[in-house]
Amino acid sequence: MKLEYKVEGGDFTAAGFASSQIKKILKQLNIDPSVIKRVVIALYEAEVNIVAHAYRGVIKAHIESGGITLTLEDEGPGIPDVEMAMTPGFSTATKAVREMGFGAGMGLPNISENADSFNIETIVGKGTTLTIGIKFK
Amino acid sequence: MKVKDVAEKLGLKVFSAPQGLEREVSGGYTSDLLSDVMGHSQEGQIWITLQTHKNIMAVASLRDLAAIILVKGFEPDADTMELSEQEGIPVLGTRMQAFELSGSLYEILK
């Protein structure tokens, strides 16, 4: 099964929509709740990252019998220092975003903790693509 | 214990989704950082926070939390209440601050 969702940068009112849709589908497929939890945490963080940092992006979910692959491709500023971005507590979020309770530097670490495979490709000035793989068993 | 028992015992105001007052409460989590709650709260917990915007409902729904309690007299945004009704997850409120409310909730749940 392949699904696709568009995400607009800056639109926090819609943040979490893709995560909520994919959660519903995985529930219908009777996927183990502990696996759904990991998918939802990783995807929500990645979705919020596009809203908080990029101009726009596309989320693609590929659900197969063995697991789910999430690809989040954005047009945005890119990440100049990925290692730094992966450090818990490090954030480049704006003050307004932080006041909402986002931008605490926990996004990428949360994704990494919950994914079986996690890859970041980024080009500064162009955008970032995350690939997150989670196995169902 | 159910959300309605917690609401009664702590004298909480019910802002939205009274149909969710029957939800079972497994514990509590106090934090204003959404990623922290996303990553570390557990299903069935009551979330104590001062954040009032719509995204708290997305987090509560994605993590299957029992309810949200807003502290210090804060009130939920209109679209937060709308989403709360849709999801059936109540938003409650108190004049207490987070420390005091967390202590009181801990006492009645232990």
gemmi code that builds the backbone of each chain (N, CA, C; Angstrom):
import gemmi

chains = {
    "A": [
        ("MET", (0.847, -1.193, 0.000), (0.000, 0.000, 0.000), (0.885, 1.247, 0.000)),
        ("LYS", (0.565, 2.184, -0.896), (1.353, 3.422, -0.928), (0.459, 4.623, -0.659)),
        ("LEU", (0.898, 5.483, 0.235), (0.104, 6.660, 0.595), (0.972, 7.898, 0.454)),
        ("GLU", (0.308, 9.036, 0.206), (1.069, 10.263, 0.032), (0.325, 11.441, 0.660)),
        ("TYR", (1.045, 12.283, 1.398), (0.439, 13.456, 2.044), (1.315, 14.670, 1.791)),
        ("LYS", (0.663, 15.797, 1.528), (1.414, 17.048, 1.347), (1.460, 17.786, 2.682)),
        ("VAL", (2.576, 18.429, 2.966), (2.723, 19.201, 4.201), (3.189, 20.609, 3.841)),
        ("GLU", (2.522, 21.619, 4.408), (2.909, 23.008, 4.167), (3.778, 23.525, 5.315)),
        ("GLY", (4.871, 24.173, 4.986), (5.715, 24.774, 6.017), (4.952, 25.862, 6.762)),
        ("GLY", (5.124, 25.924, 8.065), (4.515, 26.984, 8.865), (3.075, 26.737, 9.285)),
        ("ASP", (2.420, 25.727, 8.713), (1.010, 25.498, 9.032), (0.861, 24.494, 10.183)),
        ("PHE", (0.978, 25.004, 11.405), (0.915, 24.123, 12.571), (-0.490, 23.571, 12.817)),
        ("THR", (-1.512, 24.219, 12.226), (-2.873, 23.718, 12.483), (-3.082, 22.338, 11.849)),
        ("ALA", (-2.315, 22.030, 10.808), (-2.497, 20.739, 10.139), (-1.445, 19.710, 10.564)),
        ("ALA", (-0.510, 20.116, 11.428), (0.565, 19.202, 11.831), (-0.010, 17.988, 12.550)),
        ("GLY", (0.386, 16.836, 12.117), (-0.090, 15.603, 12.739), (-1.150, 14.894, 11.929)),
        ("PHE", (-1.599, 15.510, 10.839), (-2.658, 14.905, 10.036), (-2.202, 13.578, 9.413)),
        ("ALA", (-1.030, 13.603, 8.776), (-0.527, 12.384, 8.134), (-0.312, 11.291, 9.185)),
        ("SER", (0.254, 11.671, 10.335), (0.514, 10.695, 11.404), (-0.782, 10.050, 11.857)),
        ("SER", (-1.826, 10.861, 11.993), (-3.113, 10.364, 12.457), (-3.745, 9.419, 11.430)),
        ("GLN", (-3.626, 9.765, 10.139), (-4.168, 8.904, 9.079), (-3.449, 7.552, 9.049)),
        ("ILE", (-2.127, 7.604, 9.159), (-1.347, 6.360, 9.077), (-1.578, 5.500, 10.320)),
        ("LYS", (-1.770, 6.154, 11.463), (-2.087, 5.406, 12.685), (-3.381, 4.608, 12.486)),
        ("LYS", (-4.402, 5.276, 11.922), (-5.699, 4.607, 11.691), (-5.533, 3.396, 10.771)),
        ("ILE", (-4.771, 3.574, 9.700), (-4.587, 2.478, 8.734), (-3.856, 1.295, 9.380)),
        ("LEU", (-2.799, 1.598, 10.167), (-2.037, 0.515, 10.803), (-2.903, -0.224, 11.818)),
        ("LYS", (-3.803, 0.504, 12.503), (-4.723, -0.128, 13.441), (-5.639, -1.093, 12.712)),
        ("GLN", (-6.178, -0.624, 11.556), (-7.067, -1.481, 10.749), (-6.337, -2.733, 10.267)),
        ("LEU", (-5.022, -2.602, 10.045), (-4.235, -3.746, 9.576), (-3.813, -4.651, 10.739)),
        ("ASN", (-4.282, -4.299, 11.957), (-3.966, -5.089, 13.157), (-2.478, -5.194, 13.464)),
        ("ILE", (-1.750, -4.133, 13.194), (-0.324, -4.105, 13.519), (-0.184, -3.970, 15.044)),
        ("ASP", (0.820, -4.626, 15.592), (1.126, -4.592, 17.031), (1.137, -3.134, 17.555)),
        ("PRO", (0.359, -2.852, 18.622), (0.287, -1.475, 19.149), (1.645, -0.865, 19.501)),
        ("SER", (2.602, -1.692, 19.960), (3.908, -1.130, 20.312), (4.655, -0.684, 19.045)),
        ("VAL", (4.379, -1.333, 17.930), (4.993, -0.924, 16.655), (4.307, 0.353, 16.140)),
        ("ILE", (2.980, 0.393, 16.248), (2.236, 1.588, 15.817), (2.737, 2.804, 16.584)),
        ("LYS", (2.948, 2.616, 17.882), (3.436, 3.703, 18.731), (4.756, 4.257, 18.195)),
        ("ARG", (5.673, 3.367, 17.819), (6.977, 3.822, 17.307), (6.828, 4.541, 15.971)),
        ("VAL", (5.957, 4.029, 15.110), (5.719, 4.668, 13.802), (5.177, 6.079, 14.024)),
        ("VAL", (4.186, 6.173, 14.923), (3.506, 7.448, 15.164), (4.474, 8.486, 15.744)),
        ("ILE", (5.300, 8.083, 16.700), (6.252, 9.023, 17.306), (7.237, 9.522, 16.242)),
        ("ALA", (7.815, 8.584, 15.485), (8.814, 8.965, 14.476), (8.190, 9.846, 13.395)),
        ("LEU", (7.013, 9.455, 12.931), (6.387, 10.202, 11.837), (5.939, 11.590, 12.290)),
        ("TYR", (5.351, 11.685, 13.494), (4.895, 12.984, 13.978), (6.069, 13.960, 14.093)),
        ("GLU", (7.165, 13.488, 14.659), (8.348, 14.355, 14.798), (8.832, 14.829, 13.431)),
        ("ALA", (8.862, 13.913, 12.473), (9.355, 14.256, 11.133), (8.396, 15.221, 10.435)),
        ("GLU", (7.109, 15.004, 10.682), (6.088, 15.874, 10.096), (6.219, 17.295, 10.666)),
        ("VAL", (6.369, 17.382, 11.985), (6.524, 18.690, 12.640), (7.804, 19.379, 12.162)),
        ("ASN", (8.854, 18.599, 11.911), (10.104, 19.193, 11.410), (9.881, 19.921, 10.088)),
        ("ILE", (9.081, 19.323, 9.201), (8.795, 19.989, 7.917), (8.030, 21.285, 8.180)),
        ("VAL", (7.005, 21.214, 9.040), (6.196, 22.402, 9.351), (7.059, 23.492, 9.982)),
        ("ALA", (7.941, 23.100, 10.900), (8.728, 24.085, 11.646), (9.902, 24.652, 10.860)),
        ("HIS", (10.471, 23.858, 9.946), (11.726, 24.285, 9.326), (11.685, 24.466, 7.803)),
        ("ALA", (10.804, 23.725, 7.109), (10.866, 23.733, 5.639), (9.758, 24.605, 5.039)),
        ("TYR", (9.792, 24.747, 3.699), (8.753, 25.532, 3.017), (7.562, 24.638, 2.676)),
        ("ARG", (7.856, 23.441, 2.222), (6.800, 22.457, 1.951), (7.443, 21.090, 1.814)),
        ("GLY", (6.611, 20.065, 1.881), (7.179, 18.726, 1.745), (6.125, 17.690, 1.394)),
        ("VAL", (6.595, 16.510, 1.076), (5.702, 15.390, 0.762), (6.094, 14.206, 1.635)),
        ("ILE", (5.074, 13.593, 2.242), (5.299, 12.385, 3.042), (4.800, 11.202, 2.230)),
        ("LYS", (5.669, 10.222, 2.025), (5.248, 8.993, 1.348), (5.382, 7.830, 2.320)),
        ("ALA", (4.324, 7.050, 2.411), (4.362, 5.861, 3.265), (4.172, 4.638, 2.393)),
        ("HIS", (5.063, 3.694, 2.544), (4.971, 2.445, 1.789), (4.797, 1.309, 2.798)),
        ("ILE", (3.585, 0.755, 2.825), (3.295, -0.299, 3.797), (3.347, -1.657, 3.088)),
        ("GLU", (4.220, -2.515, 3.599), (4.321, -3.873, 3.057), (4.068, -4.863, 4.188)),
        ("SER", (4.075, -6.151, 3.882), (3.750, -7.132, 4.927), (4.770, -7.112, 6.062)),
        ("GLY", (6.032, -6.813, 5.757), (7.071, -6.870, 6.779), (7.296, -5.580, 7.543)),
        ("GLY", (6.793, -4.453, 7.012), (7.068, -3.203, 7.704), (6.635, -1.988, 6.903)),
        ("ILE", (6.994, -0.826, 7.437), (6.616, 0.435, 6.788), (7.870, 1.248, 6.497)),
        ("THR", (7.892, 1.866, 5.315), (8.968, 2.798, 4.975), (8.351, 4.174, 4.772)),
        ("LEU", (8.854, 5.146, 5.523), (8.360, 6.514, 5.428), (9.439, 7.366, 4.775)),
        ("THR", (9.056, 8.103, 3.740), (9.999, 9.018, 3.107), (9.428, 10.425, 3.222)),
        ("LEU", (10.182, 11.320, 3.833), (9.727, 12.702, 4.013), (10.680, 13.616, 3.267)),
        ("GLU", (10.196, 14.138, 2.147), (11.054, 14.938, 1.282), (10.601, 16.392, 1.360)),
        ("ASP", (11.497, 17.277, 1.774), (11.070, 18.676, 1.847), (11.925, 19.596, 0.998)),
        ("GLU", (11.294, 20.720, 0.617), (12.027, 21.839, 0.042), (12.245, 22.793, 1.195)),
        ("GLY", (13.488, 23.054, 1.508), (13.743, 23.903, 2.669), (15.193, 24.270, 2.766)),
        ("PRO", (15.604, 24.756, 3.929), (16.969, 25.262, 4.079), (18.040, 24.171, 4.144)),
        ("GLY", (17.619, 22.909, 4.346), (18.613, 21.851, 4.531), (19.236, 21.929, 5.918)),
        ("ILE", (20.049, 20.941, 6.243), (20.685, 20.889, 7.570), (22.202, 21.004, 7.389)),
        ("PRO", (22.803, 22.148, 7.806), (24.237, 22.350, 7.587), (25.101, 21.331, 8.342)),
        ("ASP", (24.678, 20.944, 9.547), (25.486, 20.027, 10.355), (24.574, 18.948, 10.944)),
        ("VAL", (24.514, 17.804, 10.259), (23.577, 16.741, 10.655), (23.923, 16.194, 12.044)),
        ("GLU", (25.211, 16.049, 12.311), (25.632, 15.496, 13.603), (25.130, 16.384, 14.749)),
        ("MET", (25.270, 17.689, 14.554), (24.797, 18.669, 15.526), (23.277, 18.558, 15.683)),
        ("ALA", (22.568, 18.456, 14.546), (21.101, 18.371, 14.561), (20.617, 17.119, 15.293)),
        ("MET", (21.421, 16.071, 15.273), (21.062, 14.814, 15.938), (21.324, 14.860, 17.445)),
        ("THR", (22.041, 15.895, 17.907), (22.371, 15.988, 19.321), (21.140, 16.388, 20.127)),
        ("PRO", (20.747, 15.557, 21.122), (19.577, 15.912, 21.929), (19.739, 17.299, 22.546)),
        ("GLY", (18.713, 18.125, 22.410), (18.744, 19.458, 23.005), (19.157, 20.546, 22.027)),
        ("PHE", (19.804, 20.159, 20.917), (20.193, 21.169, 19.932), (19.017, 21.478, 19.024)),
        ("SER", (18.725, 22.761, 18.831), (17.616, 23.144, 17.965), (17.882, 24.477, 17.291)),
        ("THR", (17.368, 24.637, 16.072), (17.464, 25.928, 15.386), (16.076, 26.563, 15.255)),
        ("ALA", (15.104, 26.019, 16.006), (13.721, 26.515, 15.900), (13.614, 27.967, 16.365)),
        ("THR", (12.653, 28.680, 15.796), (12.438, 30.079, 16.161), (11.808, 30.180, 17.552)),
        ("LYS", (11.821, 31.383, 18.102), (11.263, 31.621, 19.430), (9.773, 31.284, 19.447)),
        ("ALA", (9.061, 31.684, 18.386), (7.614, 31.436, 18.326), (7.319, 29.938, 18.356)),
        ("VAL", (8.116, 29.177, 17.615), (7.930, 27.719, 17.566), (8.236, 27.103, 18.936)),
        ("ARG", (9.273, 27.614, 19.601), (9.633, 27.105, 20.932), (8.547, 27.395, 21.952)),
        ("GLU", (7.935, 28.566, 21.836), (6.877, 28.920, 22.796), (5.679, 27.992, 22.702)),
        ("MET", (5.508, 27.374, 21.526), (4.427, 26.408, 21.375), (4.783, 25.050, 21.992)),
        ("GLY", (6.013, 24.925, 22.449), (6.423, 23.660, 23.054), (7.110, 22.728, 22.075)),
        ("PHE", (7.406, 23.277, 20.876), (8.203, 22.517, 19.907), (9.641, 23.024, 19.994)),
        ("GLY", (10.514, 22.438, 19.162), (11.870, 22.976, 19.062), (12.699, 22.804, 20.306)),
        ("ALA", (12.506, 21.657, 20.986), (13.293, 21.404, 22.190), (14.518, 20.554, 21.878)),
        ("GLY", (14.772, 20.332, 20.580), (15.931, 19.526, 20.201), (15.733, 18.046, 20.467)),
        ("MET", (14.497, 17.599, 20.424), (14.205, 16.191, 20.703), (13.672, 15.452, 19.481)),
        ("GLY", (13.436, 16.172, 18.393), (12.782, 15.598, 17.220), (13.583, 14.472, 16.575)),
        ("LEU", (14.762, 14.813, 16.043), (15.571, 13.797, 15.352), (15.985, 12.669, 16.306)),
        ("PRO", (16.387, 12.984, 17.575), (16.698, 11.874, 18.492), (15.493, 10.946, 18.723)),
        ("ASN", (14.283, 11.520, 18.839), (13.076, 10.699, 18.996), (12.862, 9.785, 17.789)),
        ("ILE", (13.116, 10.316, 16.591), (12.939, 9.511, 15.381), (13.945, 8.357, 15.389)),
        ("SER", (15.193, 8.718, 15.656), (16.266, 7.732, 15.638), (16.024, 6.603, 16.649)),
        ("GLU", (15.534, 6.956, 17.845), (15.255, 5.956, 18.890), (14.164, 4.977, 18.482)),
        ("ASN", (13.206, 5.442, 17.685), (12.040, 4.615, 17.393), (12.106, 3.903, 16.042)),
        ("ALA", (13.107, 4.233, 15.236), (13.196, 3.636, 13.899), (14.144, 2.439, 13.898)),
        ("ASP", (13.867, 1.478, 13.023), (14.805, 0.372, 12.822), (15.910, 0.805, 11.866)),
        ("SER", (15.535, 1.640, 10.890), (16.554, 2.244, 10.035), (16.183, 3.715, 9.831)),
        ("PHE", (17.200, 4.564, 9.731), (16.949, 6.004, 9.657), (18.065, 6.643, 8.851)),
        ("ASN", (17.690, 7.377, 7.805), (18.698, 8.005, 6.961), (18.313, 9.461, 6.659)),
        ("ILE", (19.304, 10.342, 6.709), (19.074, 11.755, 6.374), (19.930, 12.125, 5.171)),
        ("GLU", (19.275, 12.644, 4.127), (20.023, 13.216, 3.011), (19.647, 14.678, 2.948)),
        ("THR", (20.630, 15.544, 2.929), (20.292, 16.963, 2.958), (21.243, 17.776, 2.093)),
        ("ILE", (20.676, 18.767, 1.426), (21.489, 19.701, 0.656), (21.132, 21.103, 1.144)),
        ("VAL", (22.117, 21.809, 1.680), (21.868, 23.145, 2.213), (21.341, 24.053, 1.095)),
        ("GLY", (20.249, 24.753, 1.397), (19.642, 25.648, 0.405), (18.624, 24.953, -0.491)),
        ("LYS", (18.538, 23.648, -0.430), (17.592, 22.921, -1.283), (16.546, 22.128, -0.498)),
        ("GLY", (17.011, 21.311, 0.416), (16.039, 20.538, 1.185), (16.609, 19.281, 1.799)),
        ("THR", (15.720, 18.563, 2.479), (16.132, 17.392, 3.254), (15.181, 16.239, 2.965)),
        ("THR", (15.733, 15.042, 2.884), (14.900, 13.842, 2.758), (15.242, 12.873, 3.882)),
        ("LEU", (14.226, 12.534, 4.671), (14.403, 11.519, 5.709), (13.807, 10.217, 5.207)),
        ("THR", (14.486, 9.116, 5.481), (13.915, 7.799, 5.201), (13.912, 7.013, 6.507)),
        ("ILE", (12.712, 6.608, 6.900), (12.533, 5.929, 8.183), (11.932, 4.545, 7.912)),
        ("GLY", (12.591, 3.521, 8.403), (12.059, 2.170, 8.234), (11.717, 1.564, 9.586)),
        ("ILE", (10.514, 0.975, 9.689), (10.133, 0.288, 10.927), (9.531, -1.070, 10.565)),
        ("LYS", (10.088, -2.109, 11.168), (9.613, -3.478, 10.896), (8.407, -3.783, 11.764)),
        ("PHE", (7.496, -4.599, 11.238), (6.298, -4.933, 12.007), (6.562, -6.016, 13.061)),
        ("LYS", (7.653, -6.806, 12.874), (7.934, -7.857, 13.879), (9.357, -7.739, 14.380)),
    ],
    "B": [
        ("MET", (-9.256, 4.249, 37.970), (-9.988, 5.506, 38.138), (-10.302, 6.121, 36.773)),
        ("LYS", (-11.455, 6.748, 36.687), (-11.839, 7.379, 35.417), (-11.560, 8.883, 35.438)),
        ("VAL", (-11.560, 9.479, 34.239), (-11.306, 10.919, 34.127), (-12.328, 11.693, 34.959)),
        ("LYS", (-13.580, 11.232, 34.969), (-14.613, 11.973, 35.712), (-14.350, 11.948, 37.221)),
        ("ASP", (-13.780, 10.838, 37.735), (-13.442, 10.772, 39.160), (-12.336, 11.774, 39.487)),
        ("VAL", (-11.341, 11.849, 38.586), (-10.247, 12.807, 38.776), (-10.811, 14.232, 38.755)),
        ("ALA", (-11.707, 14.499, 37.790), (-12.293, 15.833, 37.658), (-13.057, 16.213, 38.919)),
        ("GLU", (-13.813, 15.255, 39.465), (-14.592, 15.515, 40.688), (-13.691, 15.768, 41.882)),
        ("LYS", (-12.732, 14.855, 42.084), (-11.860, 14.937, 43.263), (-11.003, 16.197, 43.274)),
        ("LEU", (-10.577, 16.635, 42.101), (-9.688, 17.805, 42.049), (-10.441, 19.084, 41.688)),
        ("GLY", (-11.751, 18.983, 41.551), (-12.570, 20.156, 41.243), (-12.204, 20.807, 39.918)),
        ("LEU", (-12.048, 19.993, 38.868), (-11.600, 20.525, 37.580), (-12.780, 20.983, 36.737)),
        ("LYS", (-12.522, 21.986, 35.925), (-13.518, 22.462, 34.981), (-13.431, 21.609, 33.714)),
        ("VAL", (-14.572, 21.226, 33.160), (-14.568, 20.459, 31.905), (-14.827, 21.427, 30.750)),
        ("PHE", (-13.809, 21.628, 29.910), (-13.960, 22.547, 28.776), (-14.622, 21.874, 27.580)),
        ("SER", (-14.290, 20.598, 27.362), (-14.772, 19.938, 26.142), (-14.772, 18.428, 26.277)),
        ("ALA", (-15.507, 17.793, 25.371), (-15.594, 16.329, 25.245), (-16.024, 15.615, 26.533)),
        ("PRO", (-17.183, 16.023, 27.116), (-17.646, 15.323, 28.317), (-17.866, 13.818, 28.086)),
        ("GLN", (-18.079, 13.440, 26.805), (-18.254, 12.013, 26.500), (-16.994, 11.200, 26.811)),
        ("GLY", (-15.851, 11.900, 26.931), (-14.587, 11.209, 27.214), (-14.305, 11.056, 28.703)),
        ("LEU", (-15.232, 11.515, 29.554), (-14.988, 11.458, 31.003), (-14.968, 10.033, 31.542)),
        ("GLU", (-15.459, 9.093, 30.736), (-15.463, 7.688, 31.146), (-14.129, 6.999, 30.860)),
        ("ARG", (-13.179, 7.705, 30.221), (-11.886, 7.088, 29.886), (-11.113, 6.729, 31.150)),
        ("GLU", (-10.434, 5.590, 31.103), (-9.638, 5.112, 32.243), (-8.321, 5.893, 32.334)),
        ("VAL", (-7.914, 6.221, 33.551), (-6.660, 6.948, 33.778), (-5.599, 5.988, 34.322)),
        ("SER", (-4.454, 5.913, 33.638), (-3.398, 5.001, 34.097), (-2.298, 5.735, 34.866)),
        ("GLY", (-2.303, 7.077, 34.783), (-1.245, 7.841, 35.437), (-1.239, 9.264, 34.924)),
        ("GLY", (-0.163, 9.962, 35.184), (-0.087, 11.352, 34.734), (1.272, 11.671, 34.136)),
        ("TYR", (1.314, 12.721, 33.318), (2.573, 13.191, 32.737), (2.527, 14.712, 32.677)),
        ("THR", (3.523, 15.364, 33.267), (3.538, 16.820, 33.311), (4.682, 17.351, 32.460)),
        ("SER", (4.355, 18.099, 31.393), (5.388, 18.666, 30.524), (4.758, 19.666, 29.560)),
        ("ASP", (5.530, 20.690, 29.200), (5.054, 21.651, 28.202), (5.769, 21.472, 26.866)),
        ("LEU", (6.639, 20.480, 26.783), (7.352, 20.209, 25.537), (6.655, 19.072, 24.799)),
        ("LEU", (6.164, 19.370, 23.615), (5.347, 18.386, 22.894), (6.137, 17.136, 22.508)),
        ("SER", (7.395, 17.313, 22.152), (8.214, 16.152, 21.782), (8.480, 15.249, 22.980)),
        ("ASP", (8.570, 15.850, 24.140), (8.784, 15.084, 25.367), (7.564, 14.206, 25.637)),
        ("VAL", (6.386, 14.796, 25.515), (5.142, 14.061, 25.741), (4.972, 12.988, 24.665)),
        ("MET", (5.276, 13.380, 23.427), (5.183, 12.445, 22.306), (6.070, 11.229, 22.554)),
        ("GLY", (7.279, 11.476, 22.964), (8.260, 10.401, 23.101), (8.153, 9.611, 24.388)),
        ("HIS", (7.614, 10.208, 25.452), (7.750, 9.563, 26.758), (6.475, 9.354, 27.559)),
        ("SER", (5.347, 9.916, 27.126), (4.107, 9.650, 27.872), (3.644, 8.227, 27.556)),
        ("GLN", (2.738, 7.723, 28.401), (2.208, 6.368, 28.188), (0.714, 6.441, 27.955)),
        ("GLU", (0.214, 5.468, 27.216), (-1.211, 5.374, 26.927), (-2.029, 5.475, 28.225)),
        ("GLY", (-3.113, 6.248, 28.183), (-4.027, 6.336, 29.322), (-3.635, 7.358, 30.381)),
        ("GLN", (-2.495, 8.029, 30.189), (-2.099, 9.039, 31.175), (-2.878, 10.341, 30.969)),
        ("ILE", (-2.978, 11.118, 32.058), (-3.517, 12.477, 31.967), (-2.328, 13.413, 31.792)),
        ("TRP", (-2.434, 14.302, 30.816), (-1.331, 15.210, 30.514), (-1.608, 16.574, 31.140)),
        ("ILE", (-0.672, 17.024, 31.965), (-0.771, 18.324, 32.630), (0.139, 19.321, 31.911)),
        ("THR", (-0.428, 20.436, 31.435), (0.370, 21.391, 30.650), (-0.229, 22.790, 30.684)),
        ("LEU", (0.548, 23.777, 30.220), (-0.005, 25.125, 30.053), (-0.166, 25.469, 28.583)),
        ("GLN", (0.177, 24.535, 27.679), (-0.028, 24.761, 26.242), (-1.516, 24.654, 25.919)),
        ("THR", (-2.014, 25.578, 25.112), (-3.463, 25.604, 24.849), (-3.809, 25.416, 23.371)),
        ("HIS", (-2.792, 25.343, 22.505), (-3.065, 25.285, 21.064), (-3.418, 23.870, 20.602)),
        ("LYS", (-3.990, 23.830, 19.418), (-4.551, 22.619, 18.813), (-3.613, 21.403, 18.771)),
        ("ASN", (-2.309, 21.680, 18.659), (-1.365, 20.567, 18.518), (-1.340, 19.644, 19.736)),
        ("ILE", (-1.782, 20.152, 20.911), (-1.812, 19.272, 22.088), (-2.819, 18.142, 21.872)),
        ("MET", (-3.884, 18.429, 21.114), (-4.882, 17.385, 20.846), (-4.314, 16.330, 19.910)),
        ("ALA", (-3.509, 16.782, 18.929), (-2.882, 15.823, 18.009), (-1.992, 14.869, 18.796)),
        ("VAL", (-1.205, 15.429, 19.715), (-0.309, 14.595, 20.519), (-1.121, 13.649, 21.420)),
        ("ALA", (-2.156, 14.189, 22.086), (-2.974, 13.370, 22.989), (-3.647, 12.225, 22.243)),
        ("SER", (-4.118, 12.521, 21.042), (-4.791, 11.499, 20.251), (-3.798, 10.450, 19.742)),
        ("LEU", (-2.651, 10.919, 19.221), (-1.653, 9.987, 18.674), (-1.104, 9.067, 19.765)),
        ("ARG", (-1.024, 9.568, 21.003), (-0.455, 8.770, 22.093), (-1.546, 8.131, 22.975)),
        ("ASP", (-2.816, 8.263, 22.557), (-3.944, 7.681, 23.307), (-3.948, 8.089, 24.778)),
        ("LEU", (-3.779, 9.373, 25.043), (-3.831, 9.864, 26.417), (-5.289, 9.959, 26.864)),
        ("ALA", (-5.522, 9.923, 28.194), (-6.895, 9.893, 28.714), (-7.553, 11.270, 28.665)),
        ("ALA", (-6.778, 12.313, 28.970), (-7.306, 13.682, 29.018), (-6.146, 14.659, 29.149)),
        ("ILE", (-6.463, 15.952, 28.972), (-5.460, 17.003, 29.179), (-5.988, 17.935, 30.263)),
        ("ILE", (-5.132, 18.329, 31.196), (-5.532, 19.339, 32.183), (-4.672, 20.584, 31.984)),
        ("LEU", (-5.325, 21.724, 31.737), (-4.617, 23.001, 31.606), (-4.525, 23.643, 32.987)),
        ("VAL", (-3.335, 24.149, 33.291), (-3.092, 24.719, 34.618), (-3.211, 26.250, 34.623)),
        ("LYS", (-3.121, 26.828, 35.822), (-3.054, 28.292, 36.013), (-4.173, 29.078, 35.346)),
        ("GLY", (-5.342, 28.451, 35.207), (-6.478, 29.165, 34.644), (-6.443, 29.338, 33.136)),
        ("PHE", (-5.489, 28.696, 32.463), (-5.443, 28.781, 30.994), (-6.672, 28.104, 30.382)),
        ("GLU", (-7.109, 28.637, 29.246), (-8.259, 28.057, 28.558), (-7.844, 27.586, 27.161)),
        ("PRO", (-8.456, 26.489, 26.680), (-8.069, 25.970, 25.361), (-8.509, 26.897, 24.236)),
        ("ASP", (-7.750, 26.950, 23.142), (-8.159, 27.682, 21.936), (-9.424, 27.025, 21.378)),
        ("ALA", (-10.172, 27.790, 20.569), (-11.428, 27.280, 20.013), (-11.198, 26.015, 19.179)),
        ("ASP", (-10.136, 26.019, 18.343), (-9.924, 24.830, 17.503), (-9.381, 23.648, 18.305)),
        ("THR", (-8.797, 23.935, 19.468), (-8.375, 22.851, 20.368), (-9.609, 22.119, 20.897)),
        ("MET", (-10.620, 22.907, 21.302), (-11.858, 22.308, 21.830), (-12.589, 21.511, 20.747)),
        ("GLU", (-12.568, 22.058, 19.536), (-13.210, 21.373, 18.408), (-12.592, 19.984, 18.193)),
        ("LEU", (-11.270, 19.947, 18.177), (-10.570, 18.686, 17.954), (-10.761, 17.740, 19.143)),
        ("SER", (-10.816, 18.316, 20.334), (-11.056, 17.534, 21.536), (-12.398, 16.806, 21.449)),
        ("GLU", (-13.426, 17.522, 20.989), (-14.760, 16.924, 20.810), (-14.696, 15.792, 19.784)),
        ("GLN", (-14.027, 16.072, 18.661), (-13.912, 15.058, 17.595), (-13.220, 13.797, 18.081)),
        ("GLU", (-12.166, 13.986, 18.869), (-11.367, 12.843, 19.314), (-11.964, 12.192, 20.564)),
        ("GLY", (-12.873, 12.904, 21.235), (-13.458, 12.377, 22.472), (-12.484, 12.354, 23.637)),
        ("ILE", (-11.452, 13.197, 23.544), (-10.475, 13.304, 24.644), (-10.710, 14.640, 25.348)),
        ("PRO", (-11.158, 14.604, 26.620), (-11.530, 15.844, 27.293), (-10.361, 16.783, 27.583)),
        ("VAL", (-10.648, 18.085, 27.511), (-9.722, 19.097, 28.013), (-10.343, 19.651, 29.293)),
        ("LEU", (-9.573, 19.570, 30.380), (-10.037, 20.043, 31.679), (-9.174, 21.222, 32.104)),
        ("GLY", (-9.602, 21.923, 33.154), (-8.818, 23.065, 33.593), (-8.858, 23.266, 35.093)),
        ("THR", (-7.831, 23.958, 35.592), (-7.749, 24.270, 37.013), (-7.016, 25.597, 37.198)),
        ("ARG", (-7.196, 26.221, 38.368), (-6.424, 27.427, 38.668), (-5.079, 27.060, 39.293)),
        ("MET", (-4.960, 25.791, 39.737), (-3.702, 25.355, 40.345), (-2.565, 25.447, 39.324)),
        ("GLN", (-1.335, 25.568, 39.810), (-0.192, 25.506, 38.901), (0.282, 24.054, 38.805)),
        ("ALA", (1.145, 23.794, 37.832), (1.497, 22.413, 37.465), (2.044, 21.596, 38.646)),
        ("PHE", (2.871, 22.207, 39.474), (3.483, 21.500, 40.606), (2.415, 20.996, 41.571)),
        ("GLU", (1.512, 21.917, 41.903), (0.451, 21.619, 42.857), (-0.505, 20.544, 42.294)),
        ("LEU", (-0.899, 20.736, 41.045), (-1.836, 19.797, 40.417), (-1.201, 18.415, 40.269)),
        ("SER", (0.071, 18.371, 39.873), (0.753, 17.081, 39.713), (0.781, 16.342, 41.050)),
        ("GLY", (1.071, 17.087, 42.118), (1.096, 16.489, 43.461), (-0.258, 15.946, 43.843)),
        ("SER", (-1.309, 16.726, 43.595), (-2.667, 16.300, 43.948), (-3.073, 15.070, 43.139)),
        ("LEU", (-2.755, 15.063, 41.858), (-3.117, 13.936, 40.996), (-2.346, 12.682, 41.440)),
        ("TYR", (-1.093, 12.867, 41.760), (-0.251, 11.752, 42.239), (-0.884, 11.141, 43.491)),
        ("GLU", (-1.306, 12.005, 44.412), (-1.908, 11.542, 45.670), (-3.147, 10.679, 45.426)),
        ("ILE", (-4.045, 11.135, 44.523), (-5.285, 10.371, 44.348), (-5.088, 9.125, 43.478)),
        ("LEU", (-3.997, 9.066, 42.723), (-3.776, 7.905, 41.854), (-2.939, 6.821, 42.519)),
        ("LYS", (-2.223, 7.172, 43.583), (-1.271, 6.183, 44.134), (-1.965, 5.118, 44.981)),
    ],
}
model = gemmi.Model(1)
for chain_id, residues in chains.items():
    chain = gemmi.Chain(chain_id)
    for i, (resn, *xyz) in enumerate(residues, 1):
        res = gemmi.Residue()
        res.name, res.seqid = resn, gemmi.SeqId(i, " ")
        for name, pos in zip(("N", "CA", "C"), xyz):
            atom = gemmi.Atom()
            atom.name, atom.element = name, gemmi.Element(name[0])
            atom.pos, atom.b_iso = gemmi.Position(*pos), 0.0
            res.add_atom(atom)
        chain.add_residue(res)
    model.add_chain(chain)
structure = gemmi.Structure()
structure.add_model(model)
structure.setup_entities()
